Amino acid sequence: MQKTLGFLLVLVLVLYLGACLALFLVQRSLIYFPPAQAAIAAPKVSTLSVPDAMVKVSERPHPGRQALIYLGGNGEDVSMSLPQLDAAFPEHALYLLHYRGYTGSTGKPSEAALVADALSLFDRVAAGHLEIVLVGRSLGTGIALQVASRRPAQKLVLVTPYDSLAALAAGQFPLFPVRWLLRDRYESLRHAPQVKAPTLVIRAQHDEVIPAASTARLLASFADGVAAEVVIAGAGHNTISESPGYLQALAWARQ
């Protein structure tokens, strides 16, 4: 009996460690979901040449001081946001980044690579525009925050943001040591205190992906007076952009 119990304990341990290894190996496929193709053709498409990849940028050119950089969600076809951004920001040049491994871009996505690509895009856009608004949605909020903490953005908009991807993953996989296994952590809490740009957090009232407490912790981590929050009534995580209140909230960034 004792020998059988010992064998079972060893078997359970081996299976658990195997599951941890599998989770470690496939973790990025659980974070990044590249769309099959771009649904909307942009007025202009450019390529951002970065180490180990060629990254696609969908653009709506507009001369002048003002520009907007959009960083989308983990499964988002960013071209789908082009009509709304075009309507909300008619006086801004628009730049929508297609992440590595996503439609039209080569390479493999990772936190370090996507942040580096977004910084490169900011620097390129800044060469032609003096005032840059950063808009991040869902996963993209973690990228936009890091860019805003290192570059002089005019304004920052965070749509359905989180405090830490590591914390979210730990909640989804409570039986596993996710905080030790996760390579792409997106610890927005660490970067928010360094953001100086006026920031608007847009939260969905019925967000089924990002808990309200996660967004509240992020909001509280900004320096006093930097960030404010708008809650879109009746909206969910993936439906927030369908609400009329969404465009109204975005309009804050062009004031």
C-alpha positions in Angstrom: 0.0 0.0 0.0 2.8 2.4 0.9 4.7 1.6 -2.2 1.6 2.1 -4.3 0.9 5.5 -2.7 4.5 6.5 -3.3 4.2 5.5 -7.0 1.0 7.6 -7.3 2.6 10.6 -5.8 5.6 10.4 -8.1 3.3 9.9 -11.1 1.2 13.0 -10.1 4.4 15.0 -9.7 5.7 13.9 -13.1 2.4 14.8 -14.7 2.3 18.2 -13.0 5.9 19.0 -14.0 5.0 17.9 -17.6 2.0 20.2 -17.6 4.2 23.1 -16.4 6.7 22.4 -19.1 4.0 22.3 -21.8 2.5 25.5 -20.5 5.9 27.1 -20.6 6.5 26.0 -24.2 3.1 27.0 -25.6 2.6 30.2 -23.6 3.0 32.6 -26.4 0.4 30.8 -28.5 -2.0 31.5 -25.6 -1.2 35.2 -25.7 -0.9 36.1 -29.4 -3.6 35.3 -31.9 -2.7 36.7 -35.3 -5.7 37.3 -37.6 -5.7 35.5 -41.0 -5.7 38.7 -43.1 -6.3 42.4 -43.0 -10.0 43.1 -43.6 -9.7 46.7 -44.6 -7.2 48.2 -47.1 -5.5 51.2 -45.7 -4.9 54.3 -47.8 -1.2 53.7 -47.4 0.9 50.8 -46.2 4.5 51.1 -45.1 7.1 48.8 -43.7 9.1 49.3 -40.5 12.5 47.7 -40.8 13.5 46.4 -37.4 16.0 43.7 -36.3 14.9 40.2 -37.4 11.6 41.4 -39.0 9.7 43.6 -41.4 6.7 45.1 -39.7 3.7 46.4 -41.5 2.1 49.7 -40.7 -1.3 50.7 -42.0 -1.5 54.5 -42.5 -4.0 57.3 -43.1 -1.6 60.2 -44.0 -2.3 63.7 -43.0 0.1 66.6 -43.0 0.6 68.7 -39.9 1.7 68.5 -36.3 -0.7 65.8 -35.1 -0.4 62.0 -35.4 -1.9 59.0 -33.7 -0.3 55.6 -33.2 -2.6 52.6 -32.5 -1.6 49.4 -30.8 -4.3 46.7 -30.9 -5.4 43.7 -28.9 -3.8 40.2 -29.0 -6.2 38.9 -31.6 -7.1 42.1 -33.4 -6.9 43.0 -37.0 -5.9 46.6 -36.5 -7.1 47.6 -39.9 -10.7 47.2 -38.6 -10.1 50.2 -36.3 -9.1 52.4 -39.2 -12.7 53.8 -40.0 -13.4 54.7 -36.4 -10.0 56.3 -35.9 -10.5 58.2 -39.2 -13.8 59.5 -37.9 -12.5 60.4 -34.4 -9.2 62.0 -35.5 -9.8 63.7 -38.9 -6.9 66.1 -38.3 -4.4 63.4 -37.3 -2.1 61.2 -39.4 -2.9 57.6 -38.4 -0.4 54.8 -37.9 -1.6 51.3 -37.0 1.0 48.8 -36.1 0.6 45.2 -37.2 2.6 43.2 -34.7 5.3 40.7 -35.6 3.8 37.5 -36.9 0.5 39.3 -37.6 -1.0 40.2 -41.0 1.7 41.4 -43.3 4.5 41.4 -40.7 7.3 38.8 -40.4 9.0 37.7 -37.2 7.6 36.3 -33.9 5.8 38.3 -31.3 7.2 38.8 -27.8 6.9 41.6 -25.3 10.5 42.9 -25.8 10.1 42.8 -29.6 6.7 44.5 -29.7 7.7 47.3 -27.4 10.9 47.8 -29.4 8.9 48.0 -32.6 6.5 50.5 -31.1 9.3 52.6 -30.0 10.8 52.5 -33.5 7.5 53.5 -35.0 7.1 56.4 -32.5 10.6 57.7 -33.4 9.8 57.5 -37.1 6.4 59.3 -36.7 8.0 61.9 -34.4 10.3 62.9 -37.3 7.3 64.2 -39.2 4.8 65.1 -36.4 5.4 67.1 -33.2 2.3 65.9 -31.3 1.7 62.2 -31.0 -1.3 60.5 -29.4 -0.8 56.9 -28.3 -3.8 54.6 -28.2 -3.5 51.1 -26.9 -6.3 48.5 -26.6 -6.3 45.4 -24.4 -2.8 43.7 -24.9 -1.7 46.9 -26.7 -2.2 49.0 -23.5 0.8 47.2 -22.0 2.9 48.2 -25.0 1.5 51.8 -25.2 2.3 52.4 -21.5 5.9 51.4 -22.0 6.3 53.6 -25.0 4.7 56.6 -23.1 7.0 56.0 -20.2 10.0 56.4 -22.5 8.8 58.9 -25.1 7.1 62.3 -25.0 3.6 61.4 -26.1 1.1 64.3 -26.1 -1.7 62.1 -24.8 -2.2 58.4 -23.9 -5.5 56.5 -24.3 -5.8 53.0 -22.7 -8.8 50.9 -23.8 -9.7 48.0 -21.5 -6.3 48.0 -19.8 -4.9 45.7 -17.1 -2.3 46.1 -14.3 -0.2 43.0 -15.2 -0.5 40.2 -17.7 1.3 38.0 -15.2 -1.4 38.7 -12.6 -4.2 37.9 -15.1 -2.5 34.7 -16.1 -2.0 33.6 -12.5 -5.8 34.1 -12.0 -6.6 31.9 -15.0 -4.1 29.2 -14.2 -4.2 29.1 -10.3 -2.7 25.6 -10.1 0.5 26.5 -11.9 3.4 28.8 -10.9 2.6 31.1 -13.8 4.6 34.1 -12.4 7.7 32.0 -12.7 6.9 30.5 -16.1 5.7 33.6 -17.9 8.2 35.3 -20.2 6.0 38.1 -21.5 4.7 39.8 -18.3 3.5 43.2 -19.4 3.8 44.7 -15.9 2.0 47.9 -16.6 2.0 48.8 -12.9 5.8 49.2 -13.1 5.7 51.7 -16.0 2.6 53.8 -15.2 4.4 56.0 -12.5 6.8 57.2 -15.2 4.1 58.4 -17.6 3.8 62.1 -17.7 1.4 62.4 -20.7 -2.3 63.1 -19.8 -3.9 59.7 -19.8 -7.5 58.4 -20.3 -8.4 54.9 -19.2 -11.5 53.6 -21.1 -13.1 50.7 -19.2 -15.9 48.4 -20.3 -18.6 48.2 -17.6 -19.1 44.4 -18.2 -15.5 43.5 -19.2 -15.4 39.7 -19.0 -11.7 39.5 -19.7 -10.1 42.2 -17.5 -11.4 42.4 -13.9 -12.4 45.9 -12.8 -10.0 45.5 -9.9 -7.1 45.0 -12.3 -7.9 48.3 -14.1 -8.4 50.1 -10.7 -4.9 49.0 -9.5 -3.4 50.3 -12.8 -5.3 53.6 -12.5 -4.1 54.1 -8.9 -0.4 53.5 -9.9 -0.2 56.7 -12.0 1.1 59.9 -10.5 -1.5 62.2 -9.1 -3.5 64.1 -11.7 -2.1 62.2 -14.7 -4.9 59.7 -15.4 -8.7 59.7 -15.5 -11.2 57.0 -16.2 -14.3 56.7 -18.4 -16.6 53.7 -18.0 -18.6 52.7 -21.2 -22.0 51.5 -19.9 -23.2 48.2 -21.1 -20.0 47.4 -23.0 -18.0 44.2 -22.9 -14.3 43.7 -23.5 -14.7 42.9 -27.2 -17.8 45.0 -27.9 -16.6 48.3 -26.4 -15.8 49.9 -29.7 -19.4 49.3 -30.9 -20.8 51.7 -28.3 -21.5 55.3 -29.2 -19.8 56.3 -26.0 -16.5 54.9 -27.2 -16.1 57.5 -29.9 -17.1 60.2 -27.5 -14.4 59.0 -25.1 -11.8 58.9 -27.8 -12.6 62.5 -28.7 -10.9 63.6 -25.4 -7.5 62.9 -27.0 -7.9 65.4 -29.8 -8.9 68.3 -27.5 
